[in-house]
Amino acid sequence: MMQKVLGIINLQATTNNFQGLTTYRPIASLAYGSRYRVIDFALSAFSGNGIKTVGMFAPKPYRSLIEHIDNGRYWGLDRKIGGLNRFYQSDDEQGFVGSEVSHFYANLDYIMSTKTDDVLITCGDIVWNPDYQTMYDEWQASNADVMVVYKHMINNDSNYNKGTILSVDESQNVITFGINGGLQDEIDYSLSTFFMKKSLFEKLVREAVETTRCRTFQQIIENKVDELNIKGYEYEENVYHIRTLEGYFKANMGLLEPTVWEDIFNAEKHSIGTKSKDEVPTYYGEESVIGNSLIGTGSVIEGEVHNSVLSRRVIIEEGAVVENSIILKGCIIRKGVKLTNAIIDKNSDIGNNIQLHGNENYPFVVPKRTIMR
Amino acid sequence: MMKKEMIGMILAGGQGSRLGAMTKAIAKPAVPFGGRYRIIDFALSNCTNSGIDTVGVLTQYRPFQLNAHIGVGAAWDLNHAKGGVSMLPPYATENDAAWYRGTAHAIYQNIDFIDRYQPEHVLILSGDHIYKMNYDKMLNFHKETDADCTIATIEVPWEEASRFGILNTDAEFNIEEFDEKPKNPRSNLASMGIYIFKWSVLRKYLVSMEQADIPSDDFGHDVLPKMLADGNKMVAYPFKGYWKDVGTLESYWEANLDMISPKHELKLNDRSWIVYSQSFDYPPQKILPTGSVKHSLVVDGCVVGGTVKNSVLFPGVVVEEGAIVEDSVLMANVHVPKGCVIRKAIVLEEAKVPAYSQIIGNKDIALYMDESEGE
C-alpha cells in the first residue's frame, strides 16, 4: 500500500528551447503520443500506483500546465483527503527563482502537513509506466536512506548528453554521480526518481538552503553520496526521459514499436489519464492510406500517413503524404503536401504542395500557428 | 430554496424493445451510438449547451448502465452543487410503492423534486433521440407566445406522417387538434415528444387528474388532450434539423453508418455545440502497418491491423491482421481476430468473436454478442 507516500513532481526548469516548442511551455506540458501531455505519465503513475497525495512544483512558464492539470480530476487526484496540490513558483521568491530547492523550502509546511511518512520524488518529463509498488517494497526491504531509479543504456543517444549518470557497486550501492560527457559506451542514467523518508527529505532541503548553494534536488543528493546510504534501482522496461528535441521526437516514434507500446499501454498496467476534450471520432476517408501510425480523435484523414503520430483535430487532405512526422493539435496539411521527419506545432496550416523534410535525428520544426503558403 | 427558470426532465426509463437483444441488458438511452456516445448524451448535452443546469433523469428499466454512465454528471458539466443531474428511479412512500406507469405519471411522482427548484417552466425530454436542439430558443418561443404548453415539432415527409403523432395547427402554430397516427394526415408537423410546460399549469393538471381518478399516465394520450380540450394555450414549436428516434435494429444500424460522413447534417464536429460523453483512459488509436481503414469512424483504444470499410468502431475495438469488417458497427472492446469476416452486422459491447468467424447480415442485420450477454 502506498497511501503513506507523498508523491512529488519536480518540474525542472527547461534550459533547452526545443527550437521554440518549449518557449511557452515546459517539457512536461508538450503534447505527446497523439492524445497526451508528457506530464500525464507522471500523474498517472502516482494515481495508478495508489499514491493519493501529490505535490507538483512548477517553475515558469506554467500557464499551459495550469490549464491542463486543473484540479487533477482527470487522474482521480481531486481528493478531499490528500489529492493534488499545485505549487506554481512566484516571482516574489526573490533571489531563488529557478531554484527547485528554495521552492520546496518555501512550501515545507505543506509537505510536512500531509499525512504521509515517505516521499517519492520524480520529474514531469518521463514517459513510462512504472510499478512504484515493487520499487517501494524493494527500497523498504533495503533499509537504504535513499533509492534512486536508473536506466542502463547504450550511450549513443544525444538526448542523454549532459544528463546525470551514476555508478553502482555489485550490491547496487550508488558510488558516484556524474555528468554524461560521452566517454562511456554504456551508462547508468539517473531517472531523477528518488524514494526516501519524508523526515530525511525535510532535513536535506533545510540544510541545502541554509548551508549550501544547491539549486537542484539532484545536487543535494550528489553532495551527500558519501554520507547517505543510497541504493540504485535498475528500471528494465522502456522509458524516455525527454531532454531534447531529438529525444522528444524519438519518444513519440518509439510508441510505434510494439515492445514500447506494451511497456506503456499494456492493459494489465495502470492506464494513462489525460484531459478529455470531447472530440468526435476520427474520420478516415475513402482514399486514405494509413500505416503504423497513431491518430488523434477529431481528425479527418483523407491522405496518406505512415510511421507518424497525429494529435487531435488534424486534417490531412487528399494527396498529402505524411511520413515519420509528428503533427500536433489542430493542424491542416493541405493537398499535395509532403512531410518527412517533421514536427508541426499546433494550429499550423501547411499550404498546397509544400514539401518539408527533416532528418531523422534533426526533425524539421514548424512553430505553432504557422501559416505556410 | 434555489429558484430556476426552467429545469429539464429526461424520460429514460424505456426499454426500446424493438431494438431486440441490444436492450436486453440496458435501457435504450444507454445504447451506444456513433463511435463514442450513448443515446442519452444528445439530450444531456443539449441541456448543458442550452444553459440548463438542473436535470432529472427518470429511470426504470435496467438503469445500471445509465447510472454508471451519468455518474455525478461531470462529463456534461452537470455536477453542480445547486442543481446538476439527479437520477430519479421509482421509489416507495409510507403509503405505497409504485412503478412509473407512463411518461406523465413519472413526472407526477417527482413533483417534490421539481418543486425544490420552483421553476417557472419544465422541459420534458425523451432520452431516446439523436439530435441537437437549443432548448433556450424553444423557451423563448414558449414565453413569447405565453403558452401553457409548447410542443416541439418537426416536418416529416407526408407519406410517413401517418406513423407519427401529428399536430394540426393554425397559421400561428396554435395547436387545434392532436391526430395520433392519422390515416389521412392534414398536417405533416410531427410531435418530437419534447414539451415545455408552465410548471404551475402542468402541476395543477397532474395533481387534479390523479385525484379525480382521470387516466393521466401518459402525456400524449391523456394529459395533452385534456389540456387542449380545456382551452389551454398550446403551441407547436417548429424545429428544423436532424432528429432521429432509432426504433429498430435496422434504423439503428443505418443511423450509425450515416454518421460516418463528416458532412452529416447533425454536424457532430461543430465545436460550438459539443456532444459530451463519458471519457475513458484508452491509449490512442493505432493503425498497424497491415491495417486499412476506409470511410469509417475510429476512436481511442482501437487497434486496426485488418481491413475496415464503411464501419463505426467504438473505443477499444481490435481488428487483427487478416480480419475484414465492412458496413458494421462494433461496440466497445469488441475483439475481431484473424480470418473473421464481419459484414452488415452489429457486434455488442465486449464481444470476443472467435477466429475465422463469419458474421454476415443479408436482408436483416446480423447481431452478434457473447453468449453470456444474452442470458
Interface residues (C-beta under 8 A of the other chain):
Chain A: G33 S34 R35 S44 R73 L255 W261 I264 F265 S271 I272 G273 T274 S276 D278 V280 P281 T282 Y283 Y284 G285 E286 E287 S288 V289 I290 G291 N292 S293 L294 I295 G296 T297 G298 V300 V309
Chain B: G34 G35 R36 A74 A75 I260 P262 L268 N269 I274 V275 Y276 S277 S279 D281 Y282 P283 P284 Q285 K286 I287 L288 P289 T290 G291 S292 V293 K294 H295 S296 L297 V298 V299 D300 V308 V312 L313
